[in-house]
């Protein structure tokens, strides 16, 4: 999921993304994939898996921009279409009965009508949400069900889950199925089998808000999504629930997710309305204010955007868990950077620098803020400070973890402005040698999926770089660190790790339970693992498209700068040939390293010290005549 860090323009910097959602597809994003030659089949798959509902304007945009016919058709297929009947098979597939696995396919689930709508005729610590009560469905329970619930209440979740699972498999009490599903999910939840628990809670939710266990299951699903970091299933569910049916205990989370969904559909005013309904007592209030700032900026209301980001930046650093505290710190730093980017966009580079300077040195975003501040100083013609800031990014403290290839291009541009053409040539030749192989590998990786056979292997895209076997690649670890800052992809990775641990936990149980309940849970996990890996693969492909475009642009910029260097050298040569007085007027300059009472300047000897990072400044005089 993705909240946006505003684009840095006109610099070459790739906009960072901190997100609640990775696959919100606009016309521009689809055309971006088309323009870098992503196979149409991959684009179609990405559109289908996004769950996006496209407006007539979006279809018109794709058509006008020259998108391939199959891509336009895929988008049209998701044009606010009427949902099929709840019990209708999708695309000719046969639906499964609740007696078998009870699991609907992704396509079936995506195409069902809104939950609760009238049917048509024909790392981490898990923070539980409070429950609203213990109302039960009407009617006296059968003795076996009563016994299973008593076992659960007596803190015997293993016994309870075994009995409840048998009831479900044998379809013993069809009129009590919701209660059986709910307490089975609760039992698995207490056993810390969170993915399996999520599966059965979702089965409860599919019965709609009128079901007496709906309002209890949904808060549990919210808790699990917060724990795994993967809110995709929850987001799909939220889109199908009428807002008036949101349970009180999960209302803030659901308003927030609905706001995200509307934001991704570019319904900015509606999205802001739901973000505004998140209580200021909720841990999601700060996230909502952050999104409010992003929306104001997209609407061109820069003063309002700055006010919203300022509210986030001033939020007190208090939270109930370490996880929430870290999230709050990230949002505060990102808000400061967004304010800086707004000032940069209106060419107020001095104020942009001020806000970049407020980002904590301990922040994960400090290296990025330092790099962007270097752009501001470049625009202010403070070239020696620009070079000094870039030197920090080249230090061993960041070089292995921060993927900022643009820093080399900015450094070359700075030396170009100082007329140090030999340095420019050296930097750009090294840049081409380092990054062109990376660009080629990513292009080849994307090209694999252009054939029918390659399309079948799309589920394996994630394993290519994140599987158990170490990949044979020229791509650096720092690039994958950057890619995993996409929170949807990171959430899927965490979710997959949780599923692996869960399978180990299942196998550690008694054989009677393991051979019955455990066997079914293994099937659920295996099926969902493939689904998640497919999503992860598509998310990775999308990130690779962005990164390939980014590197391609930088390589092009590097070539342009080299042409400028050749032209400048030609000008110098012509000047030398037509000027008779070529005497050297340069003078050696003595540098006083103690030039003020409050600062001491020490010459850099190639050795980096952590407390000096960010304070370097060159003393380059330049060779311009």
N, C-alpha and C positions, 0 to 999 in steps of 0.2 A: 504494500500500500504506500501511496506516495504523496507527501506534501512537497510542494515545490520551493526550491530556492531560486529566486528570480534570476533571469538570464543576465549575464554580464555583457553589456554591449557598449561600444563596438569592439571590444577586445575579442580574442580568439577563445576565451575560456569556455569550456563545456559546462553548462549549468548543472550543478549538483542537484540531486533529488533525494528528499527524505520522505518517505511515502507511506500514506495509507493505501495505495492501490496502483498496481503496475500496468494493468492492461486496459486502462481507459483509452479508447482509440478515437482520435479525432481524424478529420479528413487530412490535416497536415501530417499527422504521425503515419497514417497509411501511405500517403504519397512519399514520405521520407523513405519508407521501406522500398517502395517501387523504384524510386530514383537511384537507390544504391544497388539495384539489381537483385533484391531478395526475390527468390522464386515465388511466382504467384500462388503456388500451392501452399507455401508457408504462410503467406499473408492471409489467404483464405482460412487456414487453420487458426491463425491468431485471432481473426475476426470472430470465428465460430466459438472459440474457447473464451473470448472476453465477456460474452453475455451482454454485449453492448446493444442498446436500442438506438438505431440511427434515425435521425430526422430527415425530412425531405430536403432541407438545406444541405445536410451532409452528403446525401446521394447526389445532389446537383453539383456540389463541389468536386466530388470524385469524378463525375462525368466530365465536367469542364476542364479538370486538370489532366485528363487523358488516362485515367486508371484503366487497366485491362478489364475486359468485359466480365471475366469470372470474378474479379474482385468487386466490381459494382454489383453483380448479381448476389454475391455473398452478403454484402451490406444491405441490399434491398430485402433479402430474406429475413433480415432482423429489423425491419421497419415497423415498429409498433404493431406487430401482427397479433391477431387474436390467438389466445392460448388454446391448445386442444383440450378435449375433455380429460378429467382427472384419470379415468380408467382407460384412456385410448392409448394403444401402442404407438411409439414414435418411429417414423421412418421404416415402417414395416417390421419392427422388432417385436418380439413377443414379450409381454411384461411378465415379471416373476410373481409368483404368489407369495403371500406372507408366510406360508408354511415352509417354503424352501429357504432362501436366504433373507427374504423380506427386503432386499436392496434394490432400489430403482437405479437405472443407469443415469449417468450425468445428463444425457440428452433428455431422458424422460423427466428428470427433476427440473432441468432448465426450462422445459416447455410446459410445465403444469401452470394452471392459472393461479392467481393470487391466493395465498393461504387465507382461509376464512371467507373468501368471496363465494357467493352462491354458485352452486354447480350448474352448468348448462345442461339442458335436456338434450337427449340424442347425443542451567542456568540461573534458574528462576524459581520463584516460589508461587504456588498457586493461591491466589486471593479469591476466596469464595464470596459470592454476593449473598446478601440477606434474602431469606425466603419470605413470602407473604403470608404464609399460614399452612395449615395441613388439611384443607378441605379435600374430601374424597368424592369419587363419583357415587351416584345414588345406588342403593341396593346393597344388601348384605353380601359379603364376600364368601366364596366357597372356602371350606375348611383348609384346603391345601394352600390357597393364596394367603389366607390369614396367617398360617403357620410360617410361610416364607417371609411375609412382612414382619412378623414377630422376630424371626431370626435376624433380619436386617436391623431392626431397632435394638436388638440385643448385641449389636456390633459383631455379627457373624456374617460379613458380606460374602465370604466364599460359599458357605452353605446356602445363603439366600439366592445367590446368583445361579447356583447349580439347579435348585428347585424351580426358579423362575424361568430359566432357559428351557427346562424340560416342558413346562407348561406352554411356552411359546412354540416350541418345535412340534408338539403334539396338538397344538391348537385346542387346548382343553377348555379354555374359557374365552371364546371370541368376544363376548360382550364386555369382558374385563381386560381386553388386550392393552388398552392405554395404560392401565395401572401396572400390568405385568412389565411392559416395556419401560415404564418410568422407574420402577424399583429395580429392574435389572440394570438399567443405566446407573442408578444411584449406587448399587452394589459395586459395579465395576469402577465407578468414580472413587469410592472409598478404598478400593484395592489399588488405586493409582494407575489404573489402566485407562488413561484419559482418552486415547483415540477410540477405543472400543466403546467407552462411555458416550463419547460424542455421537458415534454412529446410532446408538439406540435413543439418545435424546432427540436426534433429528427425526427418527421414526415417529416419536411422539408429536413433534411440531408439525409434521405433515398432516396431522389430523385436524389442524386448524385451531384458532383461538377459542372456539366454543367448547373444545375439549377441556375437562376440568384440570388436566395435568399440563396443559400448554403453558400456563403462567408460572409453573414451577420448573419446567424443563428449560425454558428459554434463558433464565438467569444462569443456570448451570452451564449452558452452552456458551454464554458470554464469558464466564470464568475460564472455561477451557480454551477459548480462542485467545484470551489475554495471556494465558500461560504458554501456549504453543507459539504465539506470535503470528499465527496464520488465521486471518479473519475472513478468508475467502468464502467458506461455506456459510458462515454467519451473514456475510454481506448479501449473498444470494437470497437467503431466507428473509432478511429484512425487507428487501425489495418486494416481497410477496405478502407482507403483513400490513394491513391497513393501520396507519399511525395511531388511530384511536384505540386499537387493540393492544398497544404496547404495554406489557406488564410494568407496574410502577417500579419494581426493583431493578429492571433492566432498561428503563426508559431513556436515561441519558446516553447509554451506549448505543441504543438503537436510533435515537435522534441523530447522533454523531455519524453513524454508519449510513443512514439515509442521506444525510448532508453530503457525505463523501460520494455516494452513488450519483446524486444529482449533479454534483460538481463535475464528475467524470463525464456526464452527459452534456456538459456545458450549460446546464440550467442554473446559472450562477445566483440569480435572485432567489429562486426557490431553495437552493442549497444553503444560502446565508440565513434564510428563515429558520431552517432546522438547526443549524449551528447555534443560532441565537436562542434556541429553546433548551440547550444544555445548561443545567444548573451551575451556578458559580461555585457550588459546593462539591461538584463532581471532579474527579481526577482528569476528566476529558474536557473540562472547561478551557484549559490553556491550549489544548490542541485545537479546539473549536475557534478560539480567538486567533490562533495562527492561520487557520484556513480563511477566516474572515479577512485577514490582511492580504492573503494571496488573491482572494476574490476581488477585493477593492482595487488591487493593483491591476488585475486583468481588465477591470472596468474603467481603468484610467483615472481612478480616484486616489491619487497618490498621497494626498494629505491624510485621508481616512486610512489608507494602508499603513502609513507611518504611525498613526495613532494606535492602530491595532497591534502592530509589531512592538511598539513601545510598551503597551500594556503587558504583552507576553514577556518582554525583556525585564520588566520591573517586578514580575511575579516572584514572591518570596520562595526561596528554595526549601520548601517543606513538603514532605510526602510521607505516606504511610509505609512504603516499602522502598528498598534500595533501587529496585527496578524503576519505580515511578520517579524517584529522585533523579536517576540518570537520564530518564526521558525528558524531565523538566529542564535539566541543564542543557540538553541538546536543543530543545526548542528555544530556549533563551538565546543561545549562541547563534542559531539559525536566524532568529528574528533580528539580531544585531546585524548579521551579514545581509539580510534582505533590506534593511534600512540603508546600509552602505550602498547596496546595488541600486536602490532607487535614486540616491544622490548621484551615483556614478552615471546613471542613465540620463540625468539632466545636466551632466557635465559639471557638477559641483564636486570636484575631486577632493578638495580639502575636507569637506564634511564627510565624504565617503571614507577618507582615511581615518577620520576621528572615530567612526563607528567600527571600522575594521579593527582599530586599536583596542576597542572594548572587549573583544573576544578573548576569553581566558587562555593563557598559555597552556593550561592543562587540558583544554578542550580538544576533542578529536578533529575539530574543524579549524584549529588554529593554523596549521600549515596551509590550508586552502585560503583562509582569510589573509595570511601573510602574502601569498601569491597574488591575490586580487588587489591587495594594497600596493604591491609592486607595480601593477598596471596603473593604478591611480598616480603613483609617483612618476611613472614613465610619462603619463599625460601631462603632469606638472613640470616635466623636463628635469626632474631631480634624478638624473641617470645614475649617479653614484650610489644613491640610496636604493634605487631599483636593483642594481647589481648586488648590493649587500644583502637585500632580502632574499634574492634568488640563491645566494650562496648558502643560506640556512637550509633551503630545500635540498641542496646538494649534499648536505652533511650526512654522515652515517646514521644520525638519529631519525631521519625521515626518508632517505633515498630508497630503502628497501620496502617501506610501507606505504609511501605516497606515490601514486601514479599521476604525475603532472608533466606529461611530455611538452605541453605548451610552454612550460618554464624555459626550455631550451630555445624555443622560437622567440620568446620575449627577450631573452638574454642576447640572442643574435641581433634582434632589432635595436637593442640598446647600444651594442657595440657598433652597429651600422651608423647610428646617430652620432657616435663619437668618432666616426671615420676610421675605426680600427678594422679594416676590411679583412686582414689576414685572420683575425680572431673570428670574424663572421664566417668566413669560409671553413675554418676548422670546425666550428660548432655545427654548422649545417651538414657538413660531410659526415660527422659522427652521428648526427640526428638521423640522417637517411640510412646509415648503416645499421643503426639500432632499431628503428621503428618500421622501416619498409618490410622486413621479414615478418613482423607482427601483423602488419596490415594485410600482407599476402596470405598468412595463415588464416586469419579471420574471414577473408573473402572466400578462401577455399572451403572453410568450415560451413559457411552459409550456402555455398554452391552445391554441397553434397545433397541438399534437400530439394534440388530442382527436378530430380528424376522421380518416377513412380516408386522405384525401389528405395531411393533415399527418403521419400516421404514416409515409408513404412518404418524407417529407423528414427523418425523424429522423436519417439519416446526415449531413445538412447542418447539424445543430445546432452542431457544433463550428466550422464555417466561418462561422457567423453572427457570432461574436465573435473567432475566431482565424484567419480566412482572410486571404488576401493583401489584400483590400480593407478599408480602414479602416471599422469599423462606425459606423452612425448610432445613437448611444446616449447616454442620460443617465447610464449607469453609469460610475463613475470608475475610473481606472487602478488605484487602491488596492484596489478590490474584486477585480479580477482577479489582482492580486498575492497577495491573501489566498487566493483560490480555488486558485491554482497552488501553494500550500503543501501541497495534497493531493498526496502523492508519486506516487500512481498516475497522476493526470491529468498532472502534471509529467513523469513518465516517458514517457507516450505522446507528449507534445509533443516531448520530446528525441528519442524514437525516430523520429518523423516527420521531424524536421530531419536526422537521420542518413541516413534513406532518400533525402531530397532530395540530399544531398551524394554519396551512393552512385551515384545516377543520373548525376550529372555526371561522376563517376569512370568509370563504365561507358562513357559517350559519348566519353571521351578516349582509349580504347584503339584498337588497330589494327582496321581495318575487318573483317578475317576473323574476329576474335574477337567484335567488337561485333555483327556481323550474325548470329552463331550463339548463342554463350553469352549475349552481352549482350541479345539480343532476348528470350530466355527469362527472364533476370533482370528485365528491365523488366516483363514480364507478372506475375512473382511479386510485385514491389514494388507494381505498380498494384493488384493484387488485395488485397494485405495493407494497402495504404494505406487502402482503403475500409473494411476490417475495423477497422483502428485508429481511423479517424475515427468509425466507428459507436460503438466503445467510448468514445472521447473525448466524443462527443456525449452518450451516456448518463451518463457520469461528470459532465459539465457540468450536465446536467439535474438530477442528484441534488444537486450542490452548489447549484444555483439553488433547488431545493426547500428546502434547509436555510436558505439566505440569505433566501428569501421569508418563511419562517416566522419567522426571527429578526427581520427588519425589521417584519413584521406585529405581532409581540409588542411590540416597542419602540414602534411607533406607538400601540398600544392603551394601553401604560403611560403614554405621553405624554398621551393624552386623559384618563386617570384623574387624573394629577397636575394637569392644568388644572382639572378639576372640583373637586379639593381646594383649589386656589387660589381659585376662585370662592367656595367655602364659607368659607374663611378670611377672605376680604375681607368677606363678609357678616357674619361674626362681629365683625370690627373695626368695621364700620359700626354694628352694633347697640350695641356697647360705647360708641362715641362719642356715640350718640344718647341713651344712658341715663346718661352720666357728665357731671356739671357741671364738674368740675375737669379741664380739658384742658391745663393748663400744660405746657410742654416741659421735661421733667426731664433731657433728654439733655445731656451735656457733651462738649465737644471734648476728644479725648484726644491728648496729645502722645506720639508714638512715638519711643523712643530706638533708633536703628539700631545702637547699639553696646552691647548689653546683657550681654555676657559677654566674658571674656578670650580665649576660643578661637573665637568666632564674630562676624562682622561682617555686619550686615543692611544691604543697599542697596535703596533704593526702585526698583521696576520701572518703566522708562520706555517700555515697548513694544518694546524692542530685545532680540532673543534672542542669547545667546552660548552656544556649545556647551558650555563648561566649567561653565555654570550650570544646564544642563538637569537636571531631577530634584531640584533643591534649592530650588525656589520654594515660598514659603509666603505665603498671603494674611494680611492683618491685618483682615479683615472682622469688625466688631463685631456685626453683625446688628441687626434692627429688632424683635425679639421683646420684648414688654412683660410 
